[in-house]
């Protein structure tokens, strides 16, 4: 009998994920921004205020979450990683530097990947999954995830359910995110570097995400919410997040799970799609060089 990644009677699963990018969200765009006190303090709000506030909301509502830490952030804030673990949540790999894998050579990506793993090893924090910086996975990223024994990736977008990705190092589960469920596209604003230029009304964002959750209940999908504590940790946005979670809990057919839990179920579910990674072959001269 084929296993199911959804529990009996459940129509959709919610993965609440938080990318604790902190300063790397800006430094990965240029080390010169380390001199910008406004930019650095804007980002530090996430680990200093946003994460504790979000942990309180999760505790109040009794739901689990997955926190993706760049190794650089975990190295400088080991007490914050410990706080997340002690609260019963999952900690996952989010590169070391948050520099997009697509801007690295294969050797550079490997070094960055390994450096983050070493940080978590020294802190005795097991990690089971990975998310690329800015979701910009390379064509070798999934193979690295498999090679180093991680169960899942959460960077690619060609489904709204978990799926299997075969690689030359073994198969991994992909837990696909999407920009429509990312608070970066709703709230990110910073003059320098310009990481975004929109500050939406949290009530509008809440309405959009509720509608998406209802649609995913119809299609038996994975509601992969990606939030950043320096954004969604702000008071009004945090209350919108609280309301969204309460809305999901009000439906008896929605379950809240960590990414690890979803990946473990999906690994055993052979009914899920298998989607090999295939870089398209481009006819020389057909498209602009870019």
C-alpha positions, -999 to +999 in steps of 0.1 A: +000+000+000+014+034-010+022+057+019+008+092+019+026+123+028-007+137+042-024+122+073-058+106+068-085+132+067-061+160+060-064+181+028-032+202+030+000+206+051+015+238+063+052+242+067+060+274+087+096+283+077+117+312+089+149+322+071+171+337+098+193+356+074+202+384+097+231+405+083+239+380+056+207+390+038+225+423+030+262+413+032+257+387+005+250+416-019+283+433-010+307+434+020+307+472+018+273+472+035+289+462+067+297+500+070+260+509+069+248+510+104+212+514+094+213+484+071+230+462+096+207+471+125+177+466+102+188+431+096+199+424+132+163+431+143+155+396+130+175+375+154+174+401+182+137+408+183+119+389+155+129+353+164+119+356+201+086+372+191+079+345+165+088+317+190+063+332+214+035+331+187+044+295+179+044+286+216+010+303+221-006+284+192+012+251+197+026+246+162+060+235+150+083+253+125+116+251+107+142+278+110+168+280+082+201+294+095+230+305+074+261+291+090+275+326+095+245+336+116+245+303+136+282+307+143+278+342+157+245+335+176+248+299+190+225+308+218+197+317+193+201+283+176+199+266+210+168+286+218+150+274+187+160+238+194+149+240+230+115+253+219+111+221+199+116+234+164+137+222+135+170+240+125+180+236+089+209+245+066+207+277+046+242+279+032+271+295+051+272+330+036+237+333+019+256+341-013+235+326-041+249+293-054+243+305-089+270+331-084+296+306-072+318+280-090+311+244-081+341+243-058+330+275-040+295+262-035+308+230-020+331+249+004+303+271+015+280+241+019+306+222+040+314+252+061+278+255+072+276+218+080+307+222+102+291+250+122+261+228+130+283+198+138+303+219+163+271+230+180+258+194+180+227+205+161+215+179+136+203+193+102+182+173+078+175+198+051+188+227+030+175+258+014+197+278-010+205+314-004+178+335-022+165+301-034+191+303-062+201+266-063+226+255-089+223+224-110+246+206-085+229+217-053+205+188-050+235+164-055+253+181-026+223+177-004+222+140-012+259+135-009+260+149+026+231+128+038+205+155+041+169+144+034+154+174+016+160+206-003+136+236-003+147+258-032+130+248-064+095+254-077+081+231-103+053+217-081+031+226-052+035+192-035+067+175-023+084+156-051+114+133-056+146+146-072+170+118-083+207+128-084+240+110-090+244+109-052+210+095-044+175+109-043+163+138-022+129+152-015+121+187-028+098+208-006+089+236-031+086+272-020+071+300-041+074+338-042+036+341-035+041+327+000+072+347+008+071+378+030+101+393+012+078+401-018+053+417+006+073+437+031+110+441+021+122+477+019+157+491+023+172+520+004+207+506+002+211+479-009+177+479-025+163+446-014+128+456-022+105+486-025+071+474-012+055+476+022+021+460+019-007+462+045-004+431+067-042+427+064-039+424+026-011+399+029-032+379+054-061+379+031-040+367+002-024+339+022-057+327+036-071+325+000-040+305-010-044+281+019-081+275+010-071+268-026-043+244-014-069+225+007-088+218-025-057+207-044-040+188-015-009+209-017+020+220+005+016+255+019+053+264+022+053+297+040+087+315+039+091+343+064+121+364+075+122+374+112+136+409+102+104+414+082+076+393+097+089+399+133+076+435+131+045+439+153+017+443+128+031+416+105+037+393+135+000+396+144-010+388+107+011+357+110-006+348+143-040+353+126-029+331+096-019+302+119-051+305+138-071+304+106-053+273+095-059+256+129-096+265+126-099+240+098-098+204+108-083+193+076-050+212+078-019+199+096+012+219+107+045+200+103+082+206+102+100+203+069+118+172+083+084+155+091+071+163+056+102+150+039+102+118+059+066+111+048+073+122+012+103+099+009+081+069+015+053+081-008+059+066-042+028+083-056+045+116-055+061+129-087+098+123-096+113+152-114+149+149-126+169+181-129+175+188-165+193+220-175+179+230-209+202+228-239+204+263-255+211+268-292+241+292-294+230+327-304+193+321-300+189+340-268+208+371-254+240+362-236+227+379-204 
